[in-house]
Amino acid sequence: MTAERSRKKLELIDKSVSYTLMILLALFFLFPLIYMISTSLNPDELDILKRMGSIRTFIPSPASLKNYSDVFERMPFGRFVFNSVLIVSSTVLAGLLVNSMMAFGLARFTFRGRGLLVSIIVALMIIPFETIAVPLLLMTNKFGWLDSYHVQIIPFIANPFYIFLFYQFFLSFPKALEEAALIDGASWFKIYWKIALPLSKPVLSSVAILHFLTQWGFFLWPLMVTRGFEYRPLPVAMQVFFGQYPRDWGDIMAFATMMTAPVLILFVILQGQYVKSVSQTGIK
């Protein structure tokens, strides 16, 4: 009995320490988000400046949506939201189709040079975008694509990292289903569309979240290829808004909160599929 009690006591201590550390870690990562939202709801700019750098930052104050309305008055925020939603959704949806088709072909078809092609895709994953930004800019300029939506969509549809994630998933895909479909006379495209894709929800969710996060916060390329408000997405608009005077921190935090909200909503909706896919696609 004494040994059993000691074991249970150690297990309780271990769980308590683990939960305490996880709570502290969660608070550490939630700190910027809480600070951003609390500041965005404070309509008094002087009070915000006084609270900066002190624990009073998190003391509740009369909340107001004035900062949010100020954002819409100072800039065409709705236009920037439309631009970002159109660019990101088009890129993500087209990317899911193109990358998954490429990966399915690599995983299921045997042809000369297949191994070399996979190696090239893996090698391309380590090349940062900054190294090809200027050549890509010169190329798109020759095409006459600058200051448009498609110059922010087409170059980022295919991605070697997402192809590799789909490829890893399709390698473990049961071939018995495909063989049965082939016997029934189904084409390879029908197998991909009717069997492979519906059973690929975990990896589809993972790629959708990762692609969305990357494109939603993409700043360098839109800054290089856009000239005015008509086609600029939210990250570039955020920089322009930050440079305006007077620099009201409440308005800036309201802008940042509205820009962050879609990312949080998407992750909450797809987090189950995302966590499930971590063990299946090699993300870890």
Secondary structure, DSSP 4 states (H G I P E B T S, - for coil): -HHHHHHHHHHHHHHHHHHHHHHHHHHHHHHHHHHHHHHHT---HHHHHHHTTSGGGGS-----SHHHHHHHHHS-HHHHHHHHHHHHHHHHHHHHHHHHHHHHHHHH---TTHHHHHHHHHHHTTS-GGGTHHHHHHHHHHHT-SSSSGGGTGGGS--HHHHHHHHHHHHTS-HHHHHHHHHTT--HHHHIIIIITTT-HHHHHHHHHHHHHHHHT--HHHHHH--STTT--HHHHHHHHHTSSS--HHHHHHHHHHHHHHHHHHHHHHHHHHHHHHHHH---
